[in-house]
Amino acid sequence: MLRQRRANYQAEATLLKQWHQIYHWFRMSAHCLVSGLDHLCQHQFEESLDMFTEAYNYTARLHEYQLQGQTSSPSRGLRTAHLLRL
């Protein structure tokens, strides 16, 4: 049944898959940010820097990703200025 719906509504299925990817990257960036803050509070500075770097990388992917049919990408993800400061 799901395969049939995906076949009948290919554009909607593609858009849904893209939104799922965007949400996955957002979750990963938020997880890395929280993990980095946790390491920072425990004075594990190298680990926190690694986590902040990963959070920035996922956020950069979010800002670069174009959805199908959109000319400009809306503001998504964490603020890169805050991540750079950390």
Protein Blocks (a to p, Z undefined) as FASTA:
>chain_A
ZZmmmmmmmmlmmmmmmmmmmmmmmmmmmmmmmmmmmmmmnopaklmmmmmmmmmmmmmm
mmmpccehiabdcdedjdfklmmmZZ
